[in-house]
Amino acid sequence: MAVENQKALENRNITIYDIAREAGVSAATVSRVLTNNANVRPEKKEKVQALIKKYNFKPNALARGLSDTKSKVLGIIAADVRNSYYAEVVVACEVAAREAGYTVLLCNSLGETEREKRQLETLYEQRVGAMIQLGGRVDDLVSDTEYVELVNQMTNNIPMVVSGKLDGTLCYQVQIDAMKAMDLLMEHLIDLGHRQIAMVGGGMDVLSTYEKLQRYKQILKNYHLDFHEEYVIEGGYDYQTGYRGMNALFECEKMPTAVVAINDYAAVGVMHSIYEHGKRIPEDFSVVSYDNTQLTRLMMPRLTSIDYRYEFYGRKLVETAIAASEGGEMPRIQLVTPRLVVRESTAPVAEV
């Protein structure tokens, strides 16, 4: 069988992935050997070089990333563009890139770590000018050590901009100011007279959600309001989480009067649960959320939500990526200040 596999390889065009698979290394390692990068262990380098010689492997010009050619391509890894938040950011990035004379190569990781790793290696092999990662492992509260190591191997040659963080790397960070976003929502609700405010959705292993929860607690304390553990419903970032979370809140001895949903999808679930219980928005409950996607304009009433200024956000990501790829000076960490868009889903608390 091994002989048959070898013959099959010899009878077709060999790719960098074939070399990597047979050598037991990543495609990025093969790329580093091809470009004479010093950051490859001698034993791995010898094994890869032997296979390159064996198959007379000659990578194409794009994969080689010729030193006299500056790539005008930005690689973007998004968690899932079916989510309107990622779609908004990616489109904003693509518009900004086009204006700067760059094109975009988009990958969807679908929240799978191994897929993210392969996509990193693919973009590295293609020698993009810079990489931008939106979501996935860069959202982790505690950075994955294997992922950090892989990124560190690549950023010596190709800069990377992330929407979250990767501890232990030199990635550029362009983050939404999550705590400012919570300030805006909570102060809006408190100004309307709400004192019992719930928070529905999101996992505490996600950096931005963790920061939002900590700020939520701090604001309650600052206003001398009680923290009710049962008002914090963890979960995902989808309709089901919002729906089940609001159902759970209806079981509370003392109901909240306002709900902060972790995103617009969860907010839709919250709103449907409220309607199924025969209650009204905003007369009985005020509902707010994050992301300000198209869903906010489609719901009745229209949803009050945190807007990330997508055009500005995408431009900041792209400008940072291009500047880093061209050797320019950029801050390692930049915060994008969100804004609150008030619509009809919030109102003063009903008098008892």
C-alpha positions in Angstrom: 0.0 0.0 0.0 2.8 2.4 0.8 4.4 1.7 -2.6 1.0 2.5 -4.3 0.7 5.7 -2.3 4.2 6.8 -3.4 3.5 6.0 -7.0 0.2 8.0 -6.8 2.2 11.0 -5.5 4.8 10.7 -8.2 2.1 10.6 -10.9 0.5 13.9 -10.0 1.6 17.4 -9.0 3.1 17.4 -5.6 1.8 20.1 -3.2 3.3 21.6 -0.1 0.7 19.6 1.9 1.9 16.3 0.5 5.5 17.2 1.6 4.2 18.2 5.0 2.1 15.1 5.5 4.9 12.7 4.6 7.4 14.6 6.7 5.1 14.7 9.7 5.3 18.5 9.9 3.0 21.5 9.2 2.7 23.2 5.8 4.1 26.3 7.5 7.3 24.4 8.4 7.7 23.3 4.8 7.3 27.0 3.8 10.0 28.0 6.2 12.4 25.4 4.8 11.7 26.7 1.3 12.4 30.3 2.3 15.5 29.3 4.3 14.0 30.5 7.6 16.3 29.8 10.5 13.4 28.9 12.9 13.3 25.2 11.8 14.8 22.4 13.8 17.7 20.7 11.9 16.1 17.3 12.0 12.9 18.6 10.5 14.7 20.6 8.0 16.7 17.6 6.8 13.6 15.5 6.5 11.7 18.2 4.5 14.7 18.8 2.2 15.0 15.1 1.5 11.4 15.0 0.4 11.8 18.1 -1.7 14.7 16.5 -3.5 12.9 13.1 -3.8 9.9 14.6 -5.6 11.8 17.4 -7.3 9.3 19.7 -5.7 9.1 23.2 -7.1 6.5 25.5 -5.5 4.8 28.0 -7.7 5.7 31.7 -7.4 2.8 32.6 -5.2 3.5 29.9 -2.7 7.2 30.8 -2.6 6.4 34.4 -1.8 9.3 35.7 -3.9 11.3 38.2 -2.0 11.0 40.9 -4.7 7.2 40.7 -4.8 5.2 42.5 -2.1 1.8 40.8 -1.6 -1.2 43.0 -2.0 -3.4 40.3 -0.4 -4.8 40.3 3.1 -5.8 37.0 4.6 -8.9 37.1 6.9 -10.0 34.2 9.1 -13.5 34.8 10.4 -15.3 32.5 12.8 -18.5 32.3 10.7 -19.8 34.9 8.2 -23.3 33.4 8.4 -23.3 35.4 11.7 -24.3 39.0 10.7 -21.7 40.5 13.0 -18.8 38.8 11.1 -20.4 39.6 7.8 -20.5 43.3 8.7 -16.9 43.3 9.8 -15.6 41.4 6.8 -17.4 43.6 4.3 -16.0 46.7 6.0 -12.5 45.2 5.8 -12.9 44.3 2.2 -14.1 47.9 1.3 -11.1 49.4 3.2 -8.7 47.0 1.6 -9.9 47.7 -1.9 -9.5 51.5 -1.3 -5.9 50.8 -0.2 -5.2 48.7 -3.4 -5.4 45.4 -1.6 -7.6 42.3 -2.1 -8.9 40.0 0.6 -8.7 36.2 0.9 -11.4 35.0 3.2 -11.5 31.8 5.3 -14.3 30.6 7.7 -13.1 28.6 10.6 -16.6 27.6 11.8 -15.3 27.7 15.4 -13.0 24.7 14.8 -9.5 25.0 16.2 -7.9 22.5 13.8 -9.6 24.2 10.8 -8.2 27.5 12.1 -4.7 26.0 12.2 -5.0 24.7 8.6 -6.2 28.1 7.4 -3.3 29.9 9.1 -0.9 27.5 7.3 -2.7 28.1 4.0 -2.5 31.8 4.3 1.1 31.6 5.3 1.9 29.4 2.3 0.1 31.9 0.0 2.4 34.6 1.5 -0.3 37.1 2.1 0.8 40.5 3.1 -0.8 40.2 6.6 -3.4 38.1 8.4 -6.5 39.3 10.2 -8.3 36.9 12.6 -11.9 37.7 13.7 -13.2 35.4 16.5 -12.2 31.8 17.1 -9.2 31.2 19.3 -8.5 34.9 19.6 -11.7 35.2 21.6 -10.5 32.8 24.3 -10.1 34.2 27.8 -7.1 31.9 28.2 -5.1 31.5 25.0 -4.5 28.1 23.6 -0.8 27.3 23.9 -0.5 25.2 20.8 -2.2 27.9 18.8 0.0 30.6 20.2 3.1 28.6 19.2 1.8 28.2 15.7 1.1 31.9 15.4 4.6 32.8 16.7 6.2 30.6 14.0 4.4 32.6 11.4 4.5 36.2 12.6 8.2 36.4 12.2 7.4 36.7 8.5 3.8 37.7 8.2 2.2 40.2 10.7 -1.1 39.3 12.3 -4.0 41.4 13.6 -6.6 39.9 15.9 -10.0 41.2 17.1 -9.2 39.7 20.6 -5.9 38.6 22.0 -3.3 35.9 21.9 -1.2 36.0 25.0 2.5 35.3 24.4 2.4 36.6 20.8 3.3 39.9 19.1 0.0 40.1 17.3 -1.6 43.5 16.9 -4.9 43.8 18.7 -7.8 45.9 17.5 -10.6 45.3 20.0 -14.1 46.5 20.7 -14.1 48.2 24.1 -16.3 45.6 25.8 -16.5 47.4 29.1 -17.5 50.7 27.5 -20.2 48.9 25.7 -21.6 47.5 29.0 -21.4 51.0 30.5 -23.5 52.4 27.7 -26.2 49.7 28.0 -26.4 49.7 31.8 -26.4 53.5 32.2 -29.2 53.7 29.6 -31.3 51.2 31.5 -30.6 52.7 34.9 -31.4 56.2 33.6 -34.8 54.7 32.6 -35.4 53.6 36.2 -34.5 49.9 35.8 -33.0 48.3 38.9 -33.4 44.6 38.2 -31.4 44.0 35.1 -30.6 40.5 33.8 -27.7 39.4 31.5 -28.5 36.5 29.1 -26.1 34.5 26.9 -22.3 34.1 26.3 -19.7 31.9 27.9 -17.2 33.1 30.6 -14.4 31.4 28.7 -14.7 34.2 26.1 -12.7 37.3 26.8 -15.3 39.9 25.8 -18.1 38.2 27.6 -16.0 37.8 30.8 -15.2 41.5 30.6 -18.8 42.4 30.2 -19.9 40.4 33.2 -17.2 42.0 35.4 -18.3 45.4 34.3 -22.0 44.5 34.8 -21.2 43.6 38.4 -19.1 46.7 39.0 -21.9 49.0 37.7 -24.4 47.4 39.9 -22.1 48.0 42.8 -21.4 51.6 41.8 -25.2 52.3 41.8 -25.7 50.4 45.1 -27.9 47.8 43.3 -28.1 44.2 44.3 -26.4 41.5 42.2 -28.8 38.5 41.6 -26.9 35.4 40.6 -30.0 34.0 39.0 -30.2 37.0 36.7 -27.0 35.9 34.9 -27.8 33.2 32.3 -24.7 31.8 30.6 -24.9 29.9 27.3 -24.2 30.4 23.6 -24.6 33.3 21.2 -27.7 32.2 19.4 -31.5 32.3 19.4 -31.9 29.2 21.6 -29.8 30.6 24.3 -31.9 33.8 24.5 -35.1 31.9 24.4 -34.2 29.3 27.1 -32.5 32.0 29.2 -35.6 34.2 29.3 -37.8 31.2 30.0 -35.5 30.6 33.0 -35.9 34.2 34.2 -39.7 33.8 34.3 -39.1 31.2 37.0 -37.3 33.8 39.2 -39.1 34.8 42.4 -38.5 38.4 41.6 -38.5 39.1 37.9 -36.1 41.5 36.2 -37.5 44.5 34.4 -34.8 44.7 31.8 -32.6 42.2 29.9 -29.2 42.6 28.4 -28.8 40.0 25.6 -25.2 39.0 24.6 -26.0 39.7 20.9 -28.9 40.4 18.5 -29.5 36.7 17.9 -29.9 35.9 21.6 -32.1 39.1 21.9 -34.6 37.7 19.3 -34.9 34.5 21.5 -35.5 36.7 24.6 -38.2 38.7 22.8 -40.0 35.6 21.6 -40.0 34.1 25.1 -41.5 37.3 26.4 -44.3 37.3 23.8 -45.1 33.7 24.5 -45.6 34.5 28.2 -48.1 37.2 27.2 -45.9 40.1 28.1 -45.0 43.2 26.1 -41.9 45.0 25.1 -41.0 47.7 26.3 -44.1 48.1 28.6 -43.3 45.0 30.7 -39.6 44.4 29.8 -36.9 46.5 28.2 -34.5 44.5 26.0 -31.1 45.6 24.8 -28.3 43.8 22.9 -24.9 43.9 21.2 -23.9 44.0 17.5 -26.5 46.3 15.9 -26.9 43.9 13.0 -29.8 44.0 10.5 -31.9 42.0 13.0 -32.3 45.1 15.1 -34.4 46.8 12.4 -36.4 43.7 11.6 -37.8 43.0 15.0 -41.0 44.6 16.4 -40.3 46.7 18.3 -37.0 47.6 16.8 -34.1 46.7 19.1 -31.8 49.0 21.1 -28.3 47.7 20.5 -24.6 48.5 20.7 -23.1 49.5 17.4 -19.5 48.8 16.7 -19.1 51.5 14.0 -18.3 48.7 11.5 -16.9 51.0 8.7 -14.4 52.5 11.2 -13.7 49.1 12.8 -13.0 47.4 9.5 -10.8 50.3 8.4 -8.8 50.2 11.6 -8.2 46.5 11.2 -7.0 46.9 7.6 -4.9 50.0 8.2 -3.1 48.2 11.1 -2.5 45.1 8.9 -1.2 47.1 6.0 1.0 49.3 8.1 2.5 46.2 9.9 3.1 44.5 6.6 4.9 47.6 5.2 7.1 48.1 8.2 5.1 51.0 9.7 4.7 51.8 13.3 1.3 50.9 14.8 0.2 50.5 18.5 0.1 46.9 19.6 -3.3 47.4 21.2 -6.1 49.6 20.0 -9.6 49.9 21.4 -12.6 50.8 19.2 -15.2 52.8 21.1 -18.8 51.6 20.4 -21.9 53.6 20.5 -25.5 53.0 21.6 -28.3 53.1 19.1 -31.6 53.6 21.0 -34.8 52.2 19.5 -38.2 51.2 20.7 -37.3 48.1 22.7 -36.5 50.2 25.8 -38.6 52.5 27.9 -38.9 53.8 31.5 -39.6 51.1 34.0 -43.3 50.5 34.6 -44.7 51.8 37.8 -45.9 49.1 40.2 
